[in-house]
């Protein structure tokens, strides 16, 4: 199996190995960026996997605190 398209290669690998689920992170690109500037790999994987009867779980991105936020002292919530 060889493909220049990473989404296609992933779904083909999953199909060949009888995977039933794929978990991917969501795109950091906004919806407008996807519409104007190309595709989201997560959406492409979901589209391709649907035809192979593979469930795709797209995990929402989380905001990572800045280094300065990580060094702040913890807040006592009691």
Biopython code that builds the backbone (N, CA, C, O; Angstrom):
import numpy as np
from Bio.PDB.StructureBuilder import StructureBuilder

atoms = [
    (1, "UNK", "N", (0.846, -1.163, 0.000)),
    (1, "UNK", "CA", (0.000, 0.000, 0.000)),
    (1, "UNK", "C", (0.900, 1.237, 0.000)),
    (1, "UNK", "O", (1.785, 1.370, 0.845)),
    (2, "UNK", "N", (0.666, 2.133, -0.950)),
    (2, "UNK", "CA", (1.430, 3.370, -1.043)),
    (2, "UNK", "C", (0.523, 4.455, -1.600)),
    (2, "UNK", "O", (-0.186, 4.255, -2.586)),
    (3, "UNK", "N", (0.565, 5.608, -0.944)),
    (3, "UNK", "CA", (-0.263, 6.719, -1.388)),
    (3, "UNK", "C", (0.409, 8.027, -1.017)),
    (3, "UNK", "O", (1.065, 8.126, 0.019)),
    (4, "UNK", "N", (0.244, 9.031, -1.866)),
    (4, "UNK", "CA", (0.746, 10.365, -1.564)),
    (4, "UNK", "C", (-0.235, 11.137, -0.693)),
    (4, "UNK", "O", (0.116, 12.190, -0.160)),
    (5, "UNK", "N", (-1.440, 10.641, -0.540)),
    (5, "UNK", "CA", (-2.479, 11.274, 0.268)),
    (5, "UNK", "C", (-2.509, 10.596, 1.632)),
    (5, "UNK", "O", (-2.849, 9.417, 1.726)),
    (6, "UNK", "N", (-2.157, 11.326, 2.694)),
    (6, "UNK", "CA", (-2.057, 10.718, 4.026)),
    (6, "UNK", "C", (-3.409, 10.216, 4.539)),
    (6, "UNK", "O", (-3.470, 9.167, 5.179)),
    (7, "UNK", "N", (-4.487, 10.944, 4.269)),
    (7, "UNK", "CA", (-5.810, 10.492, 4.692)),
    (7, "UNK", "C", (-6.205, 9.195, 4.012)),
    (7, "UNK", "O", (-6.720, 8.276, 4.650)),
    (8, "UNK", "N", (-5.964, 9.129, 2.732)),
    (8, "UNK", "CA", (-6.271, 7.922, 1.959)),
    (8, "UNK", "C", (-5.445, 6.742, 2.463)),
    (8, "UNK", "O", (-5.970, 5.639, 2.614)),
    (9, "UNK", "N", (-4.159, 6.965, 2.722)),
    (9, "UNK", "CA", (-3.281, 5.900, 3.213)),
    (9, "UNK", "C", (-3.739, 5.400, 4.580)),
    (9, "UNK", "O", (-3.734, 4.196, 4.835)),
    (10, "UNK", "N", (-4.136, 6.322, 5.461)),
    (10, "UNK", "CA", (-4.583, 5.936, 6.794)),
    (10, "UNK", "C", (-5.840, 5.073, 6.730)),
    (10, "UNK", "O", (-5.918, 4.034, 7.384)),
    (11, "UNK", "N", (-6.810, 5.500, 5.952)),
    (11, "UNK", "CA", (-8.063, 4.752, 5.845)),
    (11, "UNK", "C", (-7.820, 3.396, 5.180)),
    (11, "UNK", "O", (-8.416, 2.401, 5.591)),
    (12, "UNK", "N", (-6.973, 3.338, 4.181)),
    (12, "UNK", "CA", (-6.657, 2.068, 3.523)),
    (12, "UNK", "C", (-5.964, 1.120, 4.502)),
    (12, "UNK", "O", (-6.277, -0.069, 4.538)),
    (13, "UNK", "N", (-5.027, 1.637, 5.293)),
    (13, "UNK", "CA", (-4.353, 0.834, 6.315)),
    (13, "UNK", "C", (-5.369, 0.289, 7.311)),
    (13, "UNK", "O", (-5.327, -0.890, 7.663)),
    (14, "UNK", "N", (-6.277, 1.142, 7.764)),
    (14, "UNK", "CA", (-7.309, 0.724, 8.716)),
    (14, "UNK", "C", (-8.207, -0.349, 8.104)),
    (14, "UNK", "O", (-8.552, -1.327, 8.768)),
    (15, "UNK", "N", (-8.580, -0.167, 6.852)),
    (15, "UNK", "CA", (-9.452, -1.144, 6.177)),
    (15, "UNK", "C", (-8.760, -2.493, 6.048)),
    (15, "UNK", "O", (-9.354, -3.527, 6.356)),
    (16, "UNK", "N", (-7.514, -2.492, 5.596)),
    (16, "UNK", "CA", (-6.759, -3.740, 5.403)),
    (16, "UNK", "C", (-6.587, -4.495, 6.723)),
    (16, "UNK", "O", (-6.627, -5.725, 6.755)),
    (17, "UNK", "N", (-6.396, -3.744, 7.808)),
    (17, "UNK", "CA", (-6.160, -4.361, 9.113)),
    (17, "UNK", "C", (-7.427, -4.535, 9.943)),
    (17, "UNK", "O", (-7.362, -4.836, 11.135)),
    (18, "UNK", "N", (-8.582, -4.344, 9.302)),
    (18, "UNK", "CA", (-9.891, -4.568, 9.916)),
    (18, "UNK", "C", (-10.139, -3.688, 11.136)),
    (18, "UNK", "O", (-10.768, -4.130, 12.098)),
    (19, "UNK", "N", (-9.654, -2.450, 11.108)),
    (19, "UNK", "CA", (-9.948, -1.499, 12.170)),
    (19, "UNK", "C", (-11.401, -1.074, 12.020)),
    (19, "UNK", "O", (-11.915, -0.991, 10.904)),
    (20, "UNK", "N", (-12.053, -0.809, 13.122)),
    (20, "UNK", "CA", (-13.433, -0.347, 13.068)),
    (20, "UNK", "C", (-13.557, 1.119, 13.480)),
    (20, "UNK", "O", (-14.607, 1.731, 13.285)),
    (21, "UNK", "N", (-12.482, 1.688, 14.052)),
    (21, "UNK", "CA", (-12.525, 3.072, 14.502)),
    (21, "UNK", "C", (-11.182, 3.755, 14.275)),
    (21, "UNK", "O", (-10.126, 3.125, 14.337)),
    (22, "UNK", "N", (-11.245, 5.055, 14.011)),
    (22, "UNK", "CA", (-10.059, 5.900, 13.902)),
    (22, "UNK", "C", (-10.326, 7.125, 14.766)),
    (22, "UNK", "O", (-11.423, 7.682, 14.735)),
    (23, "UNK", "N", (-9.332, 7.542, 15.532)),
    (23, "UNK", "CA", (-9.447, 8.745, 16.359)),
    (23, "UNK", "C", (-8.428, 9.760, 15.852)),
    (23, "UNK", "O", (-7.238, 9.457, 15.755)),
    (24, "UNK", "N", (-8.896, 10.968, 15.527)),
    (24, "UNK", "CA", (-8.009, 12.033, 15.050)),
    (24, "UNK", "C", (-8.336, 13.328, 15.780)),
    (24, "UNK", "O", (-9.437, 13.501, 16.303)),
    (25, "UNK", "N", (-7.369, 14.229, 15.809)),
    (25, "UNK", "CA", (-7.592, 15.547, 16.389)),
    (25, "UNK", "C", (-8.215, 16.464, 15.357)),
    (25, "UNK", "O", (-8.040, 16.271, 14.154)),
    (26, "UNK", "N", (-8.942, 17.462, 15.830)),
    (26, "UNK", "CA", (-9.566, 18.405, 14.903)),
    (26, "UNK", "C", (-8.514, 19.325, 14.293)),
    (26, "UNK", "O", (-7.397, 19.441, 14.798)),
    (27, "UNK", "N", (-8.886, 19.958, 13.229)),
    (27, "UNK", "CA", (-8.002, 20.877, 12.529)),
    (27, "UNK", "C", (-7.838, 22.172, 13.318)),
    (27, "UNK", "O", (-8.772, 22.624, 13.981)),
    (28, "UNK", "N", (-6.660, 22.759, 13.243)),
    (28, "UNK", "CA", (-6.434, 24.061, 13.870)),
    (28, "UNK", "C", (-6.882, 25.182, 12.939)),
    (28, "UNK", "O", (-6.871, 26.354, 13.316)),
    (29, "UNK", "N", (-7.269, 24.823, 11.742)),
    (29, "UNK", "CA", (-7.727, 25.819, 10.773)),
    (29, "UNK", "C", (-9.204, 26.099, 11.003)),
    (29, "UNK", "O", (-9.969, 25.192, 11.332)),
    (30, "UNK", "N", (-9.600, 27.339, 10.832)),
    (30, "UNK", "CA", (-10.997, 27.710, 10.964)),
    (30, "UNK", "C", (-11.808, 27.221, 9.768)),
    (30, "UNK", "O", (-11.255, 26.824, 8.742)),
    (31, "UNK", "N", (-13.109, 27.257, 9.923)),
    (31, "UNK", "CA", (-14.009, 26.792, 8.849)),
    (31, "UNK", "C", (-13.804, 27.594, 7.563)),
    (31, "UNK", "O", (-13.794, 27.024, 6.472)),
    (32, "UNK", "N", (-13.641, 28.918, 7.686)),
    (32, "UNK", "CA", (-13.436, 29.744, 6.490)),
    (32, "UNK", "C", (-12.105, 29.411, 5.820)),
    (32, "UNK", "O", (-12.013, 29.396, 4.593)),
    (33, "UNK", "N", (-11.082, 29.146, 6.616)),
    (33, "UNK", "CA", (-9.790, 28.777, 6.038)),
    (33, "UNK", "C", (-9.900, 27.473, 5.261)),
    (33, "UNK", "O", (-9.290, 27.322, 4.202)),
    (34, "UNK", "N", (-10.673, 26.537, 5.785)),
    (34, "UNK", "CA", (-10.877, 25.272, 5.079)),
    (34, "UNK", "C", (-11.614, 25.492, 3.761)),
    (34, "UNK", "O", (-11.273, 24.894, 2.740)),
    (35, "UNK", "N", (-12.628, 26.358, 3.795)),
    (35, "UNK", "CA", (-13.401, 26.609, 2.585)),
    (35, "UNK", "C", (-12.565, 27.295, 1.504)),
    (35, "UNK", "O", (-12.670, 26.962, 0.323)),
    (36, "UNK", "N", (-11.733, 28.255, 1.916)),
    (36, "UNK", "CA", (-10.957, 29.025, 0.947)),
    (36, "UNK", "C", (-9.573, 28.452, 0.665)),
    (36, "UNK", "O", (-9.042, 28.608, -0.435)),
    (37, "UNK", "N", (-8.995, 27.792, 1.656)),
    (37, "UNK", "CA", (-7.605, 27.398, 1.497)),
    (37, "UNK", "C", (-7.331, 25.914, 1.431)),
    (37, "UNK", "O", (-6.171, 25.515, 1.540)),
    (38, "UNK", "N", (-8.322, 25.088, 1.261)),
    (38, "UNK", "CA", (-8.062, 23.660, 1.167)),
    (38, "UNK", "C", (-8.851, 22.869, 2.192)),
    (38, "UNK", "O", (-9.725, 23.397, 2.879)),
    (39, "UNK", "N", (-8.530, 21.626, 2.275)),
    (39, "UNK", "CA", (-9.326, 20.694, 3.066)),
    (39, "UNK", "C", (-8.763, 20.479, 4.462)),
    (39, "UNK", "O", (-7.604, 20.788, 4.737)),
    (40, "UNK", "N", (-9.587, 19.956, 5.317)),
    (40, "UNK", "CA", (-9.189, 19.518, 6.642)),
    (40, "UNK", "C", (-8.901, 18.027, 6.548)),
    (40, "UNK", "O", (-9.721, 17.271, 6.026)),
    (41, "UNK", "N", (-7.754, 17.596, 7.042)),
    (41, "UNK", "CA", (-7.415, 16.176, 6.977)),
    (41, "UNK", "C", (-8.410, 15.348, 7.790)),
    (41, "UNK", "O", (-8.740, 14.228, 7.402)),
    (42, "UNK", "N", (-8.892, 15.885, 8.915)),
    (42, "UNK", "CA", (-9.862, 15.153, 9.730)),
    (42, "UNK", "C", (-11.157, 14.923, 8.953)),
    (42, "UNK", "O", (-11.715, 13.826, 8.988)),
    (43, "UNK", "N", (-11.636, 15.948, 8.253)),
    (43, "UNK", "CA", (-12.861, 15.796, 7.448)),
    (43, "UNK", "C", (-12.643, 14.836, 6.276)),
    (43, "UNK", "O", (-13.539, 14.070, 5.921)),
    (44, "UNK", "N", (-11.470, 14.882, 5.688)),
    (44, "UNK", "CA", (-11.157, 13.979, 4.579)),
    (44, "UNK", "C", (-11.134, 12.525, 5.059)),
    (44, "UNK", "O", (-11.659, 11.640, 4.384)),
    (45, "UNK", "N", (-10.532, 12.283, 6.212)),
    (45, "UNK", "CA", (-10.500, 10.932, 6.776)),
    (45, "UNK", "C", (-11.923, 10.461, 7.063)),
    (45, "UNK", "O", (-12.266, 9.318, 6.759)),
    (46, "UNK", "N", (-12.750, 11.321, 7.639)),
    (46, "UNK", "CA", (-14.141, 10.954, 7.929)),
    (46, "UNK", "C", (-14.898, 10.610, 6.653)),
    (46, "UNK", "O", (-15.670, 9.652, 6.623)),
    (47, "UNK", "N", (-14.679, 11.390, 5.601)),
    (47, "UNK", "CA", (-15.362, 11.137, 4.327)),
    (47, "UNK", "C", (-14.936, 9.795, 3.735)),
    (47, "UNK", "O", (-15.776, 9.011, 3.294)),
    (48, "UNK", "N", (-13.636, 9.538, 3.728)),
    (48, "UNK", "CA", (-13.127, 8.297, 3.155)),
    (48, "UNK", "C", (-13.504, 7.081, 3.995)),
    (48, "UNK", "O", (-13.803, 6.018, 3.451)),
    (49, "UNK", "N", (-13.490, 7.231, 5.309)),
    (49, "UNK", "CA", (-13.780, 6.113, 6.207)),
    (49, "UNK", "C", (-15.241, 5.692, 6.142)),
    (49, "UNK", "O", (-15.560, 4.525, 6.368)),
    (50, "UNK", "N", (-16.129, 6.628, 5.837)),
    (50, "UNK", "CA", (-17.556, 6.307, 5.762)),
    (50, "UNK", "C", (-17.805, 5.207, 4.729)),
    (50, "UNK", "O", (-18.626, 4.316, 4.948)),
    (51, "UNK", "N", (-17.098, 5.274, 3.615)),
    (51, "UNK", "CA", (-17.258, 4.262, 2.570)),
    (51, "UNK", "C", (-16.667, 2.919, 2.949)),
    (51, "UNK", "O", (-17.004, 1.902, 2.343)),
    (52, "UNK", "N", (-15.787, 2.899, 3.943)),
    (52, "UNK", "CA", (-15.155, 1.659, 4.383)),
    (52, "UNK", "C", (-15.785, 1.128, 5.675)),
    (52, "UNK", "O", (-15.273, 0.180, 6.271)),
    (53, "UNK", "N", (-16.900, 1.742, 6.109)),
    (53, "UNK", "CA", (-17.605, 1.352, 7.340)),
    (53, "UNK", "C", (-16.701, 1.436, 8.565)),
    (53, "UNK", "O", (-16.727, 0.555, 9.424)),
    (54, "UNK", "N", (-15.905, 2.496, 8.640)),
    (54, "UNK", "CA", (-15.031, 2.749, 9.780)),
    (54, "UNK", "C", (-15.528, 4.015, 10.460)),
    (54, "UNK", "O", (-15.723, 5.043, 9.812)),
    (55, "UNK", "N", (-15.728, 3.936, 11.763)),
    (55, "UNK", "CA", (-16.151, 5.109, 12.531)),
    (55, "UNK", "C", (-14.954, 6.010, 12.770)),
    (55, "UNK", "O", (-13.853, 5.537, 13.051)),
    (56, "UNK", "N", (-15.179, 7.316, 12.657)),
    (56, "UNK", "CA", (-14.123, 8.294, 12.908)),
    (56, "UNK", "C", (-14.569, 9.193, 14.055)),
    (56, "UNK", "O", (-15.666, 9.750, 14.039)),
    (57, "UNK", "N", (-13.699, 9.323, 15.046)),
    (57, "UNK", "CA", (-13.945, 10.185, 16.192)),
    (57, "UNK", "C", (-12.995, 11.366, 16.086)),
    (57, "UNK", "O", (-11.776, 11.195, 16.124)),
    (58, "UNK", "N", (-13.552, 12.562, 15.954)),
    (58, "UNK", "CA", (-12.730, 13.769, 15.832)),
    (58, "UNK", "C", (-12.750, 14.457, 17.192)),
    (58, "UNK", "O", (-13.794, 14.907, 17.664)),
    (59, "UNK", "N", (-11.574, 14.529, 17.809)),
    (59, "UNK", "CA", (-11.437, 15.098, 19.144)),
    (59, "UNK", "C", (-11.216, 16.600, 19.029)),
    (59, "UNK", "O", (-10.365, 17.053, 18.264)),
    (60, "UNK", "N", (-11.977, 17.361, 19.782)),
    (60, "UNK", "CA", (-11.862, 18.823, 19.747)),
    (60, "UNK", "C", (-10.503, 19.253, 20.280)),
    (60, "UNK", "O", (-9.963, 18.657, 21.212)),
    (61, "UNK", "N", (-9.970, 20.289, 19.674)),
    (61, "UNK", "CA", (-8.697, 20.821, 20.163)),
    (61, "UNK", "C", (-8.933, 21.564, 21.465)),
    (61, "UNK", "O", (-10.026, 22.062, 21.731)),
    (62, "UNK", "N", (-7.900, 21.625, 22.253)),
    (62, "UNK", "CA", (-7.977, 22.321, 23.528)),
    (62, "UNK", "C", (-6.977, 23.462, 23.512)),
    (62, "UNK", "O", (-5.903, 23.347, 22.921)),
    (63, "UNK", "N", (-7.330, 24.562, 24.161)),
    (63, "UNK", "CA", (-6.392, 25.670, 24.271)),
    (63, "UNK", "C", (-5.318, 25.301, 25.280)),
    (63, "UNK", "O", (-5.614, 24.963, 26.427)),
    (64, "UNK", "N", (-4.090, 25.368, 24.849)),
    (64, "UNK", "CA", (-2.965, 25.058, 25.717)),
    (64, "UNK", "C", (-2.524, 26.345, 26.387)),
    (64, "UNK", "O", (-2.318, 27.350, 25.707)),
    (65, "UNK", "N", (-2.372, 26.338, 27.712)),
    (65, "UNK", "CA", (-1.962, 27.572, 28.376)),
    (65, "UNK", "C", (-0.562, 27.999, 27.956)),
    (65, "UNK", "O", (0.292, 27.168, 27.648)),
    (66, "UNK", "N", (-0.346, 29.297, 27.949)),
    (66, "UNK", "CA", (0.972, 29.825, 27.641)),
    (66, "UNK", "C", (1.925, 29.481, 28.772)),
    (66, "UNK", "O", (1.498, 29.218, 29.896)),
    (67, "UNK", "N", (3.217, 29.484, 28.471)),
    (67, "UNK", "CA", (4.209, 29.150, 29.489)),
    (67, "UNK", "C", (4.064, 30.043, 30.716)),
    (67, "UNK", "O", (4.212, 29.568, 31.842)),
    (68, "UNK", "N", (3.779, 31.323, 30.520)),
    (68, "UNK", "CA", (3.632, 32.234, 31.656)),
    (68, "UNK", "C", (2.447, 31.828, 32.531)),
    (68, "UNK", "O", (2.494, 32.009, 33.747)),
    (69, "UNK", "N", (1.377, 31.280, 31.928)),
    (69, "UNK", "CA", (0.218, 30.820, 32.688)),
    (69, "UNK", "C", (0.550, 29.563, 33.491)),
    (69, "UNK", "O", (0.038, 29.379, 34.595)),
    (70, "UNK", "N", (1.393, 28.711, 32.951)),
    (70, "UNK", "CA", (1.757, 27.474, 33.617)),
    (70, "UNK", "C", (2.608, 27.744, 34.852)),
    (70, "UNK", "O", (2.599, 26.945, 35.788)),
    (71, "UNK", "N", (3.333, 28.842, 34.874)),
    (71, "UNK", "CA", (4.225, 29.126, 35.971)),
    (71, "UNK", "C", (3.526, 29.875, 37.110)),
    (71, "UNK", "O", (4.106, 30.071, 38.178)),
    (72, "UNK", "N", (2.295, 30.285, 36.879)),
    (72, "UNK", "CA", (1.549, 30.987, 37.924)),
    (72, "UNK", "C", (1.257, 30.027, 39.074)),
    (72, "UNK", "O", (1.126, 28.818, 38.880)),
    (73, "UNK", "N", (1.158, 30.593, 40.274)),
    (73, "UNK", "CA", (0.876, 29.759, 41.433)),
    (73, "UNK", "C", (-0.558, 29.268, 41.386)),
    (73, "UNK", "O", (-1.444, 29.985, 40.923)),
    (74, "UNK", "N", (-0.799, 28.035, 41.868)),
    (74, "UNK", "CA", (-2.168, 27.498, 41.839)),
    (74, "UNK", "C", (-3.104, 28.318, 42.721)),
    (74, "UNK", "O", (-2.687, 28.912, 43.715)),
    (75, "UNK", "N", (-4.353, 28.335, 42.344)),
    (75, "UNK", "CA", (-5.376, 29.076, 43.089)),
    (75, "UNK", "C", (-6.039, 28.122, 44.073)),
    (75, "UNK", "O", (-6.450, 27.020, 43.711)),
    (76, "UNK", "N", (-6.135, 28.563, 45.317)),
    (76, "UNK", "CA", (-6.795, 27.757, 46.354)),
    (76, "UNK", "C", (-8.307, 27.916, 46.165)),
    (76, "UNK", "O", (-8.836, 29.018, 46.316)),
    (77, "UNK", "N", (-9.010, 26.814, 45.834)),
    (77, "UNK", "CA", (-10.443, 26.862, 45.544)),
    (77, "UNK", "C", (-11.298, 26.525, 46.748)),
    (77, "UNK", "O", (-12.509, 26.355, 46.603)),
    (78, "UNK", "N", (-10.704, 26.419, 47.956)),
    (78, "UNK", "CA", (-11.506, 26.051, 49.132)),
    (78, "UNK", "C", (-12.116, 27.239, 49.807)),
    (78, "UNK", "O", (-12.816, 27.089, 50.808)),
]
sb = StructureBuilder()
sb.init_structure("model")
sb.init_model(0)
sb.init_chain("A")
sb.init_seg("    ")
for serial, (resi, resn, name, xyz) in enumerate(atoms, 1):
    if name == "N":
        sb.init_residue(resn, " ", resi, " ")
    sb.init_atom(name, np.array(xyz, "f"), 0.0, 1.0, " ", f" {name:<3s}", serial, name[0])
structure = sb.get_structure()
